[in-house]
Amino acid sequence: MPNRMNADDFLPRSPRGKSHKNQEQTNPKSRPQVDAMSPVALRLAVSQMTTKKWSFRDELDMTRELGLKHVGLWRWKYEEESEQRTADLLEDYCLNVSSISWIGGFTGTNGYLLEDILEESKKVIRFASWIGARTIVVSTGERGTHIHKHVMRVVRESLLELADFAAEFDIHLAISPMSPSTAHGWTFITSLRKCRELLEQCNHEHIGLCLHGFHSLQERHWKAELRPLLSKLKLVRLSDGLTASKPRKQCLPFSGKMNLVAMLEFLESNGYRNLYEIDTWSDDVWQCEQIEPFQKCLQDIITNFPPASDQ
C-alpha cells in the first residue's frame, strides 16, 4: 500500500478476472448454508474496500461461503451495479448491510460544491433506508487552506443537516478518524481526540464514531481517548499492520503485529455489541483472488475473540 493513501485510489477498478457467466443462471439461495455458525461470525462483515478488485457477485459468494450475514458496501461499487440491482442481489443472497461507505468531503478540497455533496449524501441515506443499512461511514474531507475554526463550522453544520435527515430513517452517521500518514485526501480528523471534539460540537444522537483498529491503535493512549467515545461507537473496523508501532502497510486482521486482542477485549468488556468489519487497504490483499486468506482471517478473529456472557 502506498505510504499516503489517496481517496482517488478508491475509484472503481476493473473486476477480477473470474467470470460469472454460468453463475448468472444459478440461484444463490441454493448454496449450502453453514449449520453451526459462530456467534462471533454473526457480528462480522467484510468491507467491499477490502476486496475492491473483486466483482460484486464474487464478494457476495465469498460472504455466503464464509458463513457471514453482513457485507459492508462501498458506494462506487454498488453505484456501478445500480441501486436496484444491488437491492435485488442482497435479497437473493439473504444478506444484510453492515455499513455504507463513504459520504463526506464537506471541506470542498475535492472540488465539489457543498450543496451537491449534501444532496448526494441524502441520496445515500435514502438508499440505506431502502436496503436496511443502519450505519453510513463519513469522511470529512481535508482541511486544505481553511482555518480550523472555519472548517469545523462547515463540517459541523453539514453533519447536523444530514443527521437530522438520517434520523427520520433511524440511520446513524459514523465519523472515521485516520492516522496522519494515511489521511491525505480523506479527512482532517486524525485522532480520537479530534473526533471527540467534533462529536461534542455536534451533540447529535445520530452522529457517532467508526473506530478503525489500524488507525486508532497507533495512538499511544488509545484506551483513554476511546473510553469517552464508547457510547457514540457505531461500528468497528478491523485491520492489522506489519509492525506494532506506526505501521505503514496494512494486512488482514491477526496476520500482523498490532494488538488487536487488546482492542477487542477493551471493547467487549465495555459493552460493545455491534458489528465488526474486516477493512484492509493493501495492494497485497487487493491482488488476492482466493477465499483461503479470508477463511484464515475469520478463524483467527473467532479464536482471539474474548468470551462474553451474552454470546
N, C-alpha and C positions, 0 to 999 in steps of 0.2 A: 504494500500500500504506500502511496506517496506520503512523504512526511507531512505535507499540508493538503488534506483532503478538501477539494473544492466542490461546491454544490453542483457544478457542471458535470462532475463525474457520475452523477445520478440521472443524467438524461438517458432516454431509452437506448438500449443497445440491441443488437440482433439476438434473437433467442438462440439457445444452444442447439446443436445440430440434430438432436434426436427428433424424429418425426412422429407425429401422432395421426397420420392419415388413416391408419387402420383403427386406431383407438376411438376416432370420432363416432364409430358405429357401436361402440361398447358402452353399456350403461354403467357408470362408475359405482352405482349403488350395489352392483352385483359383486364387487370386490370383497374378499373375506375381511371380516372385522377382527380386531384384537379382542379375545374373550376376557382375559384378566388384565384390565387396564390399571396401571398405577395411578393412585390419586394425584401424584405429582404431575403425571403426564396430562391430566385433565386441566392443569393450570399453565401448560406450556404451549407456545406457538413458535413458528419460525417466521421471521420477518422476510418479506419479499426483497428487501435490500440485501439480505444475506445471500440470496440466490438470484441476483439481479440479471444474470445472463440466461437463466432458465426460462422456458416458456411458461405461461400461466397454468396450463393444464399439467405440465410436468410438476410444478410446485404443488398443485392440489393432489396429484397422485402420491407424491412423496409424503405430504401431510397425512393422508389417509394410511399409507403404508407404515408410517411411524406410530400410528395409533393416537394421533393428536386430534383435538376437536376444534382448534382455533388456528387461524392464519392471520399474520399481520400484513395488511395491504399497503402497497406503495402506489401513490396516485398515478405516476407516469405509466405504470404498467396496466392498471385497470382502466385508465382512460384510453389507452391503445386498444384494449379489448372491447370497450364500450360499457357503460354502466349497466345496461340491460343484460348484456351477455355475462358480465361479472355476477350480477344478481342470480341469473339462471344457473351458472356453474356452481356457485356457493350452495344453492338449493339442491342441485343434483348430487353434490358431494356431501351434503348434510354437514357443512362446516360453518362455524361461527367466526366472526371477525374480532380479533383481539384489539386492533387499533387501525387507524388510517394515518399514513404519513405522506406528505407534510402539508401544513398550511403556514403562512407567515411571510417573512420578508417585508415587514411593515416599515423598515427604515428607508426603503427606496434605493438601496445600494445595488439592487439587481436590475434597476432601470424601469421597473413597473410603477404605474401610478397607484397610490394607496387606495383610491376608490375602486380600481379594478381588483386589487388584491383582496379587499374586503368582500366584494361581490363573489369572487371565485371561492373564497373561504366559506361563505354561506352556502354556496352550491355543494361543497364537500360535506358540510353539516347536514344538508338535506339528504344527500346520498347515504351518509352514515345512518341516519334515521331509517331510511328505506331498508338497508341490509342488516340492521340491528347492531351496528357498532356503537359502543358506548364511549370510546376514547379517540380523540384526534390529537396527534403529536404536533407541537408548534415549534418552529424555529424563527426567532425574532428578526433575523437579518443582522448584518454587521452594523457597527456604529458609524463607520465611514468618517466623514468630516464633521459630523454633528457633535455638539457638546453633550455631555452626559445628561444633563437636566432635560434638554430638548428631546433626546432620543427616548428617554424613559417616559416622557409625557406622551409621545406619539405611540409608543408600544402599549402603554397602559390604556390609553383611550381606545385603541384598536382592539385590544383583548377584551375590554369591558363591553364594547359593542357586540363582539362576536359571542362572548359568554352569555349575554342576555338572550341572544338569538338561540344559542345552543341549549340554554336552559328550557326553552319551550319544547325541546325534543328529548330532554333528560340526557344530554350528551355533555361530556367533560373535555376541556382543553388541557393538555399536559405539556408544559414547557420543558424542553430538553436542554440542559446545560451541556457544554462540551469543554474538553480541555483546551487550553490556549493553542497548543500545537496543531489541533485539528479543527478549530472553529472557523478558520478562514472561509469566507463565502457563506457561512451559515448563521452565526449568532455572536452577539457581544456578551451573552450570558455564559461566562467561562468558569464559573464556580458555583457551588451550592449556596454560598453566602449571597452572591449576586442574584441568584434565583429567588432566594428568600426575600430579598429586598423588593424585587418586582412583585412577588406574590402578596407581600404585605401591603404594597401600594394598591394592588387590585382589590384585595379583600373580597373575593367572589367565590361562592361555593363551587362554581363550575370551572374554576381555573386552578390547576394544580401542577404537580411535578411528574415528569417522566424521568426516572433515575436510570442512568446507563452506567453499568459497572466499570467498563473500560475507562470512562472519563472520571467518574467520581472517586474511584479507588486510588487515583493518582494524588488526591488531596491528602495531606498529612493527617489532618484531624477530621476525616470524613464522618466518623461516627458523631462527633459533637456537632458538626454542621448539619448532618442529616436529621438528628433527633427532633429539632423543632419543626421539621417538614413532614414528619411521618403521617400526620393527619391529612396532609394535602397530597399524599402519594397516590397517583392514579395508575401507574404502570412501571414495571421494572424490566430493563433490557440487559441481557447477559452477553458479554464478550470477554475475551481474555487477552493478555498481552504477552509477548515473548520474553519480556523482562518484568521483574516485580516493581521496579521503580522507573517512572517516566518512560514507559514503553512507546516505541514509535510504530510498531506493527501489531495489528490485531490478529487474533486467531480464535478458533471456536472455543467456547467455554470448557475449561478444565483441560485444555491442551497447552496451556502456557504457565506463567509463573505468578499471576496476580492472585490475591487472597479472596477468591470468590466464596469460599466456605465461610469466612468471617462475615461477609456481607449477607449471605443467606441466613446465617444464624442470627445476626442482628435484626434483620427484617422480620423473620418469622417469630422470634422471641418478643418482638414489639407489636405483634398482632397483624402484620401484613398478610392478607389472604387473597389478594387479587392476582392478576395474571403476570407471567414472565414470558418475555420473548427472547429467542436467540437472535441476536442482531450484530453480525460481524461484518465489518467492512475491510476486506482483504483481497488482494489480487489472487492469492493462492486459493482462497475459498471460492471466489467468483469463477475461477477456472475449473473447479471440481464439477464433474458430471455424474458422480456416483452417490448413492444413498448411504454407503457404509460409514463415511466420516460423521454423518448426521446421526446415524444409529448409535455410534460410539458416544457422540456428544450427549445424546439423550440419556443413554445409560449412565454416563458419568454424572450428569445432573441429578438423576434419580438416586444414585448411590451416595452422593455427597449431600443430598438434601436433608436438613435437620428434621427429626421427627416432631410432630405436633399432635397435641392431644385430640384435636378435632379432625385429623386426617385419617 
